[in-house]
Amino acid sequence: MSMLKVEDLHVYYGSIHAIKGISFDVSEGEIVTLIGANGAGKSTTLNTITGLLKPRSGSVTFEGHNIVGVPAHKIVSHGMALCPEGRRVFLQMTVQENLEMGGYTRPASEIEASIADVYERFPRLKERYRQTAGTLSGGEQQMLAMGRALMSKPKLLMLDEPSMGLAPILVEQIFDIIKELHKAGTTILLVEQNAQMALSVADRAYVLETGTISMSGSAKDLLTDERVQKAYLGG
């Protein structure tokens, strides 16, 4: 059974039909990626799954339960976490305080151990635990946003454009972390404009174009598909 199943999803911004009946699924243990150009509807899809937007019609099922209409803050308790586009860390709070905020659904007795886990995965954050998030580099803020999402111990981690605005060497580091998280058993739904990197780590992929899914298949197959290469890989 799919961990996440999206069926015939339609989302509007006023009269604009942003998502036009898309369907896809994510099975436990997979990395699934949604790739596409800017404005294709990738972030809208994630925001709808996590309850930040309400669809006009369609269903979003997580572990067998339809979660359409469930408030965003309660969806975290179901076992889903979103690392949002643009990182959106709390700039005036320290690294440590940001992580504590990420664990708000967890028992207080577990927070310390969870923070220790995040620091083990992101040693650079441990070095800067007293720094305010606004003084961190872009790469460090991305690590913090990912660490904050991991604080809720999600079964499904959703990452929205984790490489955005980062230097190539930092992009490599972020994708290495994604591979490590996957290897440790985290199921991941990845939205990413860097199609080359996304397809290189994913198991399966869907191509979004103006609110519809135009192609889908194994990431390996799409990486070598001429249409994908021409449109998204500079081939």
N, C-alpha and C positions, 0 to 999 in steps of 0.2 A: 504494500500500500504506500502511496505517496505521502511524504511528510507534509508537503504543501501542494495544494491543487488549486489553480486559478482556472475558472471556466466562464467563457463568454462574457468577459468583463468589458463594460462600457462606462467610460468616465467623461464627464463634461466639465469645462470651465465656462459657466454661463451657457451661451449657445454654441461654443466651440466643442466639437466632438474630438476629445484628445486621445482616448483609448477606444478602439473600434472592435470590440468583441474578441479580445485575445484569450487564448487558453494555453496554459503550460503547467508543468509540474516539476517538483524537486523531490527526489527520493532521499531517504536517510543515508548519510555518508558521502553524498555527491557534492561537487562544486558545479553549479549551473550558472552560466553567464548570459546576461542580456546585453547584446552589443547593438550599436546603431549610432547614427549621427546625432549631433546636438539637436534637441527638439523632437526627437523621435518618440518620446513618451516613456523613457526608461525610468526616470525619477518619479514621474507621475504614477507609474505602476507600483514602485516600492512604497510610495506614500499612501497609496490606496490599500495595499496589503497590510500596512501597519496602522491603519485607522486614521491617518491624518487627513485623508480625503474619503468621501463617501461615493461609491459608484452609483450610477443611474440604474444599472442592472448587472446581473452576473453574480457569481459566488467566489469566495475565497475560503478554502477549507484547510485547516491546520490540524493535523493528527485526527482527522475525522470530524472535526467540529467547524461549522460555518462561523467565521469570525467577522463577517460584515456587520457593522453596527456596534461592535465591541469598541469601547473607548481606547484610544491609543495607549494610555498609561496602563490599562489592564492587559493589553496584548503582550506586554513585556512579561507579565506573570504567567502567561501561557507558554513561555519558552522561546520567544522571538526577540531579537534585538537588532536595531538599525544603527549603523554608523553612517551619519548623513553626509550628503554632498556638502563640500565646503567646511567639513569638520565640526563646526559649531560647538567648540569647547567653551566652557565658561571662563572668559578671558581674565576676569578679576579674581578668580579663585586659583589656589595653588594646584599643582598636579595631584597631590594627595586628596584635596577636597573634591576635585573633579571625579576621581575614582570612587570616592565615598558616595557621591551623587549617583553614580552608575549602579551602585548596589542597593538602591532604596527599596527594592522588593525582597531583599534577602534578610534573614535573621541577623541581628546585630552581632551575634556570636561568630558568624561566618565571615564578616567583612574583612577582618585583619588577615586571615588566611588567603582570601581572594585577592587582596591587594598584593600580598607577597607573591602570589602566582603571576600577577600582571608584571611586577617588577622583575621577576625571573625571566619572563618572556621579552620584556623591554628594559634592558639594563640602563639605557639612557634616561628613562623616566625616573628610575630609582636615584640616579645621580642628581636629578633636578626636582625631587619631590617637594621641596619648599618653594620653588619658583612659581610665580603666577603664570598661568597658561598663555597669557598675552605676550610674554617675553620669549616664548619658545619659537624655534624655527618652524617652517611649514611641515617639514618631515616629522619633527617631534610632536607637533600638534596632531598630525595624522595618527601617530602611534598612540597618543593619549586618547583620541577619539575611539580608536579600536579597543584600547585597554578598558575604557569606560563601558563600551558595549559588552565586553567580555565579563564585566563585573556581575552581570545578572545571570551568568552561567547559561547562556542561551543554547537551545538545541539547534536553532537555526539562526545563523549570523548573516545579516544582509549588509552589504557594503556598497555604498553609492559613490562612484567615482573616486576610489581611494588614491589614484595616482595624479589627480588633478592639481596642476600648478607645481608639481615637484620636479626637481632635477633628475635626469636619467638614473644616476647612481642611487638616489633615494627611492625611485620607482622600483628598481631591482630589489632593494631591501624590503619594501612593503610587500612585494609579491613573494619574496622568500618567506615572510611571516605568514602570508595567506596559505602557502604550501604547508608550513609547519602546523598551523591550526587545523588544516584538513587532515594531515597525518595523525594528529592527536584525537581525531574523531568528530570534529565540528563540521556540521553540514553548512554549506555556504551558498548564498545567492548573491552573485556579483554583477553589479551594473558598472560598465566601464567603456569609456570612449577609446582607450588604447586596446584595440581589438587584438593586436599581435600578442600582447602580454596576457590578456584575458583568455584567449583561446589556448595559449600555451600551458595554462594551469587547470583549465576546466575539463570536466568529463563530457558535458553536453552544453550546447549553446542554442540560443534563439536570436535571430536578427530582427530587430524592430525597425520599421520604416513608417513614419507618419501615423503612428498609433495602431499599426497592424503587424503581425508576425509574417515576414516574407519568406523566411527560411528557418529551418531547424535541423539538428542532427548532432552527431558526435563532434566535439570540438576539433578533434584531429582531422575529420573530413572537411569541416568548414575552413580550417586553416589552409587547406590546399585547394579549396574551391575557387575557380577563376573569378566568379562573380564577386565573392567576398574579397579576394585579393585586390581586384580592380577598385571596388568601392571603399574598402576600409584599410587595406594594407599597403596601399601605394604601389600595387603590382601592375 
